[in-house]
Amino acid sequence: MGILLPPYYLTLFLLLFISFNDVGHRNLVFADDALIETQCHNAEVPETCIKCVKSDPQSQSADKVGIAAIVITCLSNKATTLINNMTTLALGARDKYLKLALRDCGKGFYYAKTNLTAATNRLKGKEYDQTNHLVKQALEGEVVCKMNVGALRFNFPNSVTFDMGVYEELSTAVMRIVDRFV
């Protein structure tokens, strides 16, 4: 035997359920989107920051530190892509100096991932200066890579150039977000 509720209780329950799931949810998303946009606003390219943060389902419940952690995760993912790109380019390179430079680029992005993992840990520990220091170190490997490969008069494919640009933009974005915590 089931419990029978008067029809008005069922109607009241349904109205509350619908209003919470429809209107309430929409308001929560709007508030979280505003926080994301506020945090990414001071980045040189806020669109890249916002796209990164919104790509993570946890962004809708993230606070300021959570948003910075998401950007570091995007940065780490981009470093993985660049490791793979550099490995592929090195395998196809005929010039031994270019091959070595591209391998060094891959190693630089590998070390960048290590720094980014440490940066996330420092961020969670509220060590914001150390967080930015580690992100800056992770960016330096990309800058050195471009300089060394450029000195050999090699032009990266457009897709790699794009990924490196996004890597720089995300690095700048996370450092600016973290700067505002202090």
ZATI-354454 format. One record per residue: residue in three letters; x, y, z of N, C-alpha, C, O in turn. Coordinates in steps of 0.2 Angstrom, whole numbers, padded with zeros to 4 digits, always signed. Layout:
BEGIN
ALAXYZXYZXYZXYZ;...
This chain:
BEGIN
MET+0004-0006+0000+0000+0000+0000+0004+0006+0000+0009+0007+0004;GLY+0003+0011-0004+0006+0017-0005+0003+0023-0001-0003+0022+0001;ILE+0006+0028+0001+0004+0034+0004+0000+0038-0001+0003+0040-0006;LEU-0006+0040+0000-0010+0044-0004-0009+0051-0001-0011+0053+0005;LEU-0007+0056-0005-0007+0063-0003-0013+0067-0007-0015+0065-0012;PRO-0015+0072-0003-0020+0076-0006-0018+0079-0013-0012+0080-0013;PRO-0022+0080-0018-0019+0083-0024-0016+0089-0023-0011+0091-0027;TYR-0017+0094-0019-0014+0100-0018-0007+0099-0016-0003+0104-0017;TYR-0005+0094-0012+0002+0093-0010+0006+0091-0016+0012+0094-0017;LEU+0003+0087-0020+0007+0085-0026+0008+0091-0031+0013+0092-0034;THR+0003+0095-0031+0003+0101-0036+0009+0106-0033+0013+0108-0036;LEU+0009+0107-0026+0014+0111-0023+0021+0108-0024+0025+0112-0025;PHE+0021+0102-0023+0028+0099-0024+0030+0100-0031+0036+0102-0032;LEU+0026+0099-0036+0028+0099-0043+0030+0107-0045+0035+0108-0048;LEU+0026+0111-0042+0028+0118-0043+0035+0120-0040+0039+0124-0043;LEU+0036+0118-0034+0042+0119-0031+0048+0116-0035+0053+0119-0036;PHE+0047+0110-0037+0052+0106-0041+0054+0110-0047+0060+0111-0049;ILE+0049+0112-0051+0050+0115-0057+0053+0122-0056+0058+0123-0060;SER+0051+0126-0052+0054+0132-0051+0061+0132-0048+0065+0136-0051;PHE+0063+0127-0044+0070+0126-0042+0074+0124-0048+0079+0127-0049;ASN+0072+0119-0052+0076+0116-0057+0076+0121-0063+0081+0121-0066;ASP+0071+0125-0064+0071+0129-0070+0074+0136-0068+0080+0138-0070;VAL+0071+0140-0064+0073+0147-0063+0079+0147-0058+0084+0150-0059;GLY+0079+0143-0053+0085+0143-0048+0091+0141-0051+0096+0144-0050;HIS+0091+0136-0056+0097+0133-0059+0100+0139-0064+0106+0140-0064;ARG+0095+0142-0067+0097+0147-0072+0101+0153-0068+0106+0155-0071;ASN+0098+0155-0063+0101+0160-0059+0108+0158-0056+0113+0162-0056;LEU+0109+0152-0054+0115+0149-0052+0121+0150-0057+0126+0152-0056;VAL+0119+0148-0063+0123+0148-0069+0125+0155-0071+0131+0156-0072;PHE+0120+0159-0070+0122+0166-0072+0127+0169-0067+0132+0173-0069;ALA+0126+0168-0061+0131+0170-0056+0138+0168-0057+0142+0171-0056;ASP+0138+0161-0058+0145+0158-0059+0148+0161-0065+0154+0162-0066;ASP+0144+0162-0071+0147+0164-0077+0150+0171-0075+0155+0173-0078;ALA+0146+0175-0071+0149+0182-0070+0155+0182-0066+0160+0186-0067;LEU+0156+0177-0061+0162+0176-0058+0168+0174-0063+0174+0176-0062;ILE+0167+0169-0067+0172+0167-0072+0174+0173-0076+0180+0174-0077;GLU+0169+0177-0079+0171+0183-0083+0175+0188-0079+0179+0191-0081;THR+0173+0189-0072+0177+0194-0068+0184+0192-0067+0188+0196-0068;GLN+0185+0185-0066+0192+0183-0065+0196+0183-0071+0202+0184-0071;CYS+0193+0182-0077+0196+0181-0083+0197+0188-0086+0201+0189-0091;HIS+0193+0193-0084+0193+0200-0087+0200+0203-0088+0201+0206-0093;ASN+0204+0203-0083+0211+0206-0083+0216+0202-0087+0222+0205-0088;ALA+0214+0197-0090+0219+0193-0094+0220+0197-0101+0215+0200-0103;GLU+0225+0196-0104+0226+0200-0110+0221+0197-0115+0219+0201-0120;VAL+0220+0191-0115+0215+0188-0120+0210+0185-0116+0210+0178-0115;PRO+0205+0188-0113+0200+0185-0109+0196+0180-0112+0194+0175-0108;GLU+0195+0180-0118+0191+0175-0122+0194+0168-0121+0191+0163-0120;THR+0201+0167-0121+0204+0161-0121+0203+0159-0113+0202+0153-0113;CYS+0204+0163-0109+0203+0161-0102+0196+0158-0100+0195+0153-0097;ILE+0191+0162-0103+0184+0160-0102+0183+0154-0105+0179+0149-0102;LYS+0185+0153-0111+0184+0146-0115+0187+0141-0111+0184+0135-0111;CYS+0193+0141-0108+0196+0136-0104+0192+0135-0098+0190+0129-0097;VAL+0190+0140-0095+0186+0138-0088+0180+0135-0090+0178+0130-0086;LYS+0176+0138-0095+0169+0135-0096+0170+0128-0099+0165+0124-0099;SER+0176+0126-0101+0176+0119-0104+0176+0114-0098+0175+0108-0100;ASP+0177+0116-0092+0177+0111-0086+0171+0111-0083+0168+0117-0081;PRO+0167+0106-0082+0161+0106-0079+0161+0108-0072+0156+0110-0069;GLN+0167+0108-0068+0167+0110-0061+0167+0118-0061+0167+0120-0055;SER+0168+0121-0067+0168+0128-0066+0162+0132-0064+0162+0137-0061;GLN+0156+0128-0064+0150+0131-0062+0150+0132-0054+0145+0135-0052;SER+0154+0128-0051+0154+0128-0044+0160+0130-0041+0162+0130-0035;ALA+0165+0133-0045+0171+0135-0043+0172+0142-0040+0168+0146-0042;ASP+0176+0143-0035+0177+0149-0032+0183+0152-0036+0185+0149-0041;LYS+0186+0158-0034+0191+0161-0037+0198+0156-0038+0201+0156-0043;VAL+0199+0153-0032+0205+0148-0033+0203+0142-0037+0208+0140-0041;GLY+0197+0140-0037+0195+0134-0042+0196+0136-0049+0198+0132-0053;ILE+0194+0143-0050+0195+0145-0057+0202+0145-0059+0204+0143-0065;ALA+0206+0148-0055+0214+0148-0056+0216+0141-0057+0220+0139-0062;ALA+0214+0136-0053+0216+0129-0054+0214+0126-0061+0218+0122-0064;ILE+0208+0128-0063+0206+0125-0069+0210+0128-0075+0212+0124-0080;VAL+0212+0134-0075+0216+0137-0080+0223+0134-0080+0226+0133-0085;ILE+0226+0132-0074+0232+0128-0074+0231+0122-0077+0236+0119-0080;THR+0225+0118-0076+0224+0112-0079+0224+0113-0086+0227+0108-0090;CYS+0221+0118-0089+0221+0119-0096+0228+0120-0099+0230+0117-0104;LEU+0232+0124-0095+0239+0125-0097+0243+0118-0097+0247+0117-0102;SER+0242+0114-0092+0245+0108-0092+0243+0103-0098+0247+0100-0101;ASN+0237+0103-0099+0234+0100-0105+0237+0102-0112+0239+0098-0116;LYS+0238+0109-0112+0241+0112-0118+0249+0110-0118+0251+0109-0124;ALA+0252+0109-0113+0259+0107-0112+0259+0100-0115+0264+0098-0119;THR+0255+0096-0113+0255+0089-0116+0254+0089-0123+0258+0085-0127;THR+0250+0093-0126+0249+0093-0133+0255+0095-0136+0257+0093-0142;LEU+0259+0100-0133+0265+0103-0136+0271+0098-0135+0275+0097-0140;ILE+0271+0094-0130+0276+0088-0130+0275+0084-0136+0280+0082-0139;ASN+0269+0082-0137+0267+0077-0143+0269+0080-0149+0272+0077-0154;ASN+0268+0087-0150+0269+0090-0156+0277+0090-0157+0279+0089-0163;MET+0281+0092-0152+0288+0092-0153+0291+0086-0154+0296+0085-0158;THR+0288+0080-0151+0291+0074-0152+0290+0072-0160+0294+0069-0163;THR+0284+0073-0162+0282+0072-0169+0287+0076-0174+0290+0073-0179;LEU+0288+0082-0172+0292+0086-0177+0299+0084-0176+0303+0084-0181;ALA+0302+0082-0170+0308+0080-0170+0310+0073-0174+0315+0073-0177;LEU+0305+0069-0174+0305+0063-0177+0306+0064-0185+0309+0060-0189;GLY+0303+0069-0187+0303+0071-0194+0308+0075-0197+0309+0077-0203;ALA+0312+0078-0192+0317+0083-0193+0323+0079-0196+0325+0074-0194;ARG+0326+0082-0202+0332+0079-0205+0338+0083-0202+0344+0079-0202;ASP+0338+0089-0201+0344+0093-0198+0345+0090-0191+0340+0091-0187;LYS+0351+0088-0189+0352+0086-0182+0351+0091-0177+0349+0090-0171;TYR+0353+0097-0179+0353+0103-0174+0345+0104-0172+0343+0106-0167;LEU+0341+0104-0178+0334+0105-0177+0331+0100-0173+0327+0101-0168;LYS+0333+0094-0174+0330+0088-0171+0332+0089-0163+0327+0087-0159;LEU+0338+0091-0162+0340+0092-0154+0336+0097-0151+0334+0097-0146;ALA+0335+0103-0155+0331+0108-0152+0324+0107-0151+0321+0108-0146;LEU+0321+0103-0155+0314+0101-0155+0313+0096-0149+0309+0096-0145;ARG+0318+0091-0148+0318+0087-0142+0319+0091-0136+0315+0089-0131;ASP+0323+0096-0136+0324+0100-0130+0317+0104-0128+0315+0105-0123;CYS+0314+0106-0134+0307+0109-0133+0302+0104-0129+0299+0106-0125;GLY+0302+0098-0131+0298+0093-0128+0300+0092-0121+0295+0091-0117;LYS+0306+0092-0120+0308+0091-0113+0306+0097-0108+0304+0097-0103;GLY+0307+0103-0112+0305+0109-0108+0297+0109-0106+0295+0111-0101;PHE+0293+0106-0111+0286+0106-0109+0285+0101-0104+0280+0101-0100;TYR+0289+0095-0104+0288+0090-0099+0289+0093-0092+0286+0092-0087;TYR+0295+0097-0092+0297+0100-0085+0291+0105-0083+0290+0106-0078;ALA+0288+0108-0088+0283+0113-0087+0277+0110-0084+0274+0113-0079;LYS+0275+0104-0086+0270+0100-0083+0271+0099-0076+0267+0099-0071;THR+0278+0097-0074+0280+0096-0067+0279+0103-0063+0276+0102-0057;ASN+0281+0108-0066+0280+0115-0062+0273+0116-0062+0271+0119-0057;LEU+0269+0115-0067+0262+0116-0066+0258+0112-0061+0253+0114-0057;THR+0260+0106-0060+0257+0102-0055+0259+0105-0048+0255+0105-0043;ALA+0265+0107-0047+0268+0110-0041+0264+0116-0040+0262+0118-0034;ALA+0263+0120-0045+0259+0126-0045+0252+0125-0042+0249+0129-0038;THR+0249+0120-0045+0242+0119-0042+0242+0117-0035+0238+0119-0031;ASN+0247+0113-0032+0248+0112-0025+0249+0118-0021+0246+0119-0016;ARG+0253+0123-0024+0255+0129-0020+0248+0133-0020+0247+0136-0015;LEU+0245+0133-0025+0238+0137-0026+0234+0135-0020+0231+0139-0017;LYS+0233+0128-0020+0228+0125-0015+0231+0127-0008+0227+0127-0003;GLY+0237+0127-0007+0240+0129+0000+0240+0136+0001+0243+0139+0006;LYS+0237+0140-0004+0237+0148-0003+0244+0151-0003+0245+0156+0000;GLU+0249+0148-0007+0255+0151-0008+0256+0154-0015+0258+0151-0019;TYR+0253+0160-0015+0251+0163-0022+0257+0165-0025+0258+0165-0031;ASP+0262+0168-0022+0269+0170-0025+0272+0164-0028+0275+0164-0033;GLN+0272+0158-0024+0275+0152-0027+0272+0149-0033+0275+0147-0038;THR+0265+0150-0033+0261+0148-0038+0263+0152-0045+0264+0148-0050;ASN+0263+0158-0044+0265+0162-0050+0272+0161-0052+0274+0161-0058;HIS+0277+0160-0047+0284+0158-0049+0284+0152-0053+0288+0152-0058;LEU+0280+0147-0051+0281+0140-0055+0277+0141-0062+0280+0138-0066;VAL+0272+0145-0062+0269+0146-0069+0274+0150-0073+0274+0148-0079;LYS+0277+0155-0071+0282+0158-0075+0288+0154-0077+0290+0154-0083;GLN+0290+0149-0073+0295+0145-0075+0293+0140-0080+0296+0139-0085;ALA+0286+0138-0080+0283+0134-0085+0283+0137-0092+0283+0134-0097;LEU+0282+0144-0091+0282+0148-0097+0288+0149-0100+0289+0150-0107;GLU+0294+0150-0096+0300+0151-0099+0303+0145-0104+0306+0147-0108;GLY+0301+0139-0102+0303+0134-0107+0300+0135-0114+0303+0133-0119;GLU+0294+0137-0114+0291+0139-0121+0294+0145-0124+0296+0144-0130;VAL+0296+0150-0121+0300+0155-0123+0307+0153-0126+0309+0155-0132;VAL+0310+0149-0122+0317+0147-0124+0316+0142-0130+0320+0143-0135;CYS+0311+0138-0130+0310+0134-0136+0309+0138-0143+0312+0137-0148;LYS+0305+0143-0142+0304+0147-0148+0310+0151-0150+0311+0151-0156;MET+0314+0153-0146+0320+0156-0147+0325+0152-0150+0328+0153-0156;ASN+0326+0146-0148+0331+0141-0150+0329+0138-0157+0333+0138-0162;VAL+0323+0137-0158+0321+0134-0164+0321+0140-0170+0322+0139-0175;GLY+0319+0146-0168+0319+0151-0172+0326+0153-0174+0327+0155-0180;ALA+0331+0152-0170+0338+0153-0172+0340+0149-0178+0345+0150-0181;LEU+0337+0143-0178+0338+0138-0184+0334+0140-0190+0334+0136-0195;ARG+0330+0145-0190+0326+0147-0195+0321+0142-0197+0319+0141-0203;PHE+0318+0139-0192+0313+0134-0193+0306+0137-0191+0306+0141-0186;ASN+0301+0137-0195+0295+0139-0194+0290+0134-0192+0289+0129-0195;PHE+0287+0134-0186+0283+0129-0183+0277+0129-0188+0275+0134-0191;PRO+0274+0123-0188+0267+0123-0192+0262+0127-0188+0263+0129-0182;ASN+0257+0130-0192+0252+0134-0189+0249+0132-0183+0247+0135-0179;SER+0247+0125-0183+0244+0122-0178+0248+0123-0171+0245+0124-0166;VAL+0254+0122-0172+0259+0122-0166+0260+0129-0164+0260+0130-0158;THR+0260+0134-0169+0261+0141-0167+0255+0143-0163+0255+0147-0158;PHE+0249+0141-0165+0242+0142-0162+0243+0139-0155+0241+0143-0150;ASP+0245+0133-0154+0245+0130-0147+0250+0134-0143+0248+0135-0137;MET+0255+0136-0145+0260+0139-0141+0257+0146-0139+0258+0149-0134;GLY+0254+0149-0144+0250+0156-0142+0245+0155-0137+0245+0159-0132;VAL+0241+0150-0137+0236+0148-0132+0240+0147-0125+0238+0149-0120;TYR+0245+0143-0125+0249+0142-0119+0252+0148-0116+0251+0149-0110;GLU+0254+0153-0120+0256+0159-0117+0250+0163-0114+0251+0166-0109;GLU+0245+0163-0118+0239+0167-0115+0236+0164-0109+0235+0168-0104;LEU+0236+0157-0108+0234+0154-0102+0239+0156-0096+0236+0157-0091;SER+0245+0156-0098+0250+0157-0093+0249+0164-0090+0249+0165-0084;THR+0248+0169-0094+0247+0176-0092+0241+0176-0088+0240+0180-0083;ALA+0235+0173-0091+0229+0173-0088+0229+0171-0080+0227+0174-0076;VAL+0232+0165-0079+0233+0162-0073+0237+0167-0068+0235+0167-0062;MET+0242+0169-0071+0246+0174-0066+0243+0180-0064+0243+0182-0059;ARG+0239+0183-0069+0235+0189-0067+0229+0187-0062+0228+0191-0058;ILE+0226+0181-0063+0221+0179-0058+0224+0179-0051+0221+0181-0047;VAL+0229+0175-0051+0232+0174-0044+0235+0180-0041+0235+0181-0035;ASP+0238+0185-0045+0240+0191-0043+0235+0195-0039+0236+0199-0034;ARG+0228+0194-0041+0223+0198-0037+0221+0194-0031+0217+0197-0027;PHE+0224+0188-0029+0222+0185-0023+0226+0188-0017+0224+0188-0011;VAL+0232+0191-0019+0236+0194-0013+0234+0200-0011+0237+0203-0006;
